Amino acid sequence: MNAIQLQTELNQFTGTEEYHRMNGLLLTDGARYLAERAGAFWLMDVIWSYVATSKKIREEGFLSCKLSVKDNKARFVIDDGNDNVLATQEIEYTDFPLDEIGLFAQRYGKDYVVMLPSEY
């Protein structure tokens, strides 16, 4: 799948009909579609690893997660939605098809719901 086609398809998600459990996360329809179509379940694992292991991150009710890709390398950043960076990670190799993707994660009880910005 090429990047333009994937981005066009992702733009069509404006809500979710159900949540899909993955580890301790709940994925919206759009987040699950992204993981499936882009082969990016690993990206959801990255988000989960920070939520599961960082008390500072778990204390936040809302997280903004951004993956930026250049030359098959990536930088992952989690912030609090107000540009206060909570964690960063350099990824040595990825074949993720987009140059950039942003996701939101919002606490929902004991879980976090991961969603596309258009689903917020």
C-alpha positions in Angstrom: 0.0 0.0 0.0 1.4 3.4 -0.9 1.4 6.4 1.5 -1.1 8.4 -0.4 -3.7 5.6 -0.5 -3.1 4.8 3.2 -3.5 8.5 4.3 -6.7 8.8 2.2 -8.2 5.8 3.8 -7.2 6.9 7.4 -8.8 10.3 6.8 -12.2 8.6 6.5 -12.2 7.5 10.1 -14.2 9.9 12.2 -15.3 7.8 15.1 -15.4 4.1 16.1 -18.0 1.5 16.3 -16.0 -0.7 18.7 -12.8 -1.0 20.6 -10.2 -3.7 19.8 -8.1 -4.9 22.8 -4.4 -5.2 22.2 -2.3 -5.8 25.3 -3.5 -3.1 27.8 -4.7 -0.8 25.1 -8.0 -0.4 23.4 -7.7 0.5 19.7 -10.4 2.3 17.8 -11.4 1.1 14.4 -9.0 3.6 12.8 -6.0 2.7 15.0 -6.6 -0.9 14.3 -6.9 -0.3 10.6 -3.6 1.6 10.7 -1.9 -1.3 12.5 -3.3 -3.8 10.1 -2.8 -2.0 6.8 0.6 -0.5 7.6 2.0 -3.5 9.5 2.3 -1.3 12.5 1.2 -3.4 15.5 4.7 -2.7 16.7 3.8 1.0 17.0 0.9 0.1 19.3 3.4 -2.0 21.3 5.7 1.0 21.6 2.8 3.1 23.0 1.8 0.3 25.4 5.4 -0.2 26.6 5.5 3.4 27.8 2.0 3.4 29.3 2.8 0.1 31.1 6.2 1.1 32.5 6.2 4.8 33.1 4.4 6.2 36.1 4.8 9.7 34.8 3.0 8.8 31.6 0.3 6.8 33.3 -0.5 9.9 35.4 -1.5 11.7 32.3 -5.1 11.3 31.2 -4.3 12.3 27.6 -1.2 11.5 25.4 -0.2 12.7 22.0 2.0 10.2 20.2 3.9 11.1 17.1 6.1 8.9 14.8 8.3 10.8 12.3 10.1 8.7 9.6 13.1 9.6 7.5 15.4 7.3 5.5 13.9 4.2 7.1 14.6 5.5 10.6 12.1 6.9 13.0 11.7 9.1 16.1 8.8 8.4 18.4 7.6 11.1 20.8 5.0 11.1 23.5 3.8 14.4 25.0 0.9 15.5 27.1 -0.9 17.3 24.3 0.6 20.6 25.3 4.1 20.0 23.8 5.5 18.9 27.1 7.6 15.9 26.0 7.2 12.8 28.3 9.3 10.3 26.3 11.2 9.9 23.1 12.6 6.8 21.3 14.8 6.5 18.3 14.0 3.6 16.0 16.9 2.3 14.0 14.8 0.8 11.1 11.2 0.9 10.0 9.4 0.3 6.7 6.4 2.4 8.0 4.8 3.8 4.8 4.1 7.4 6.0 6.5 10.1 6.8 4.6 11.0 9.9 1.6 9.8 11.9 0.0 11.2 15.0 -2.1 9.2 17.4 -3.9 10.1 20.6 -4.2 7.9 23.7 -6.7 8.8 26.3 -7.3 7.1 29.6 -10.6 5.2 29.8 -10.9 3.6 33.3 -7.8 1.5 33.7 -7.2 1.3 30.0 -5.9 3.7 27.4 -7.8 4.1 24.1 -5.5 4.7 21.1 -7.2 6.7 18.3 -6.5 8.6 15.1 -6.8 12.4 15.6 -9.8 12.4 13.3 -11.5 10.0 15.8 -11.1 12.3 18.8 
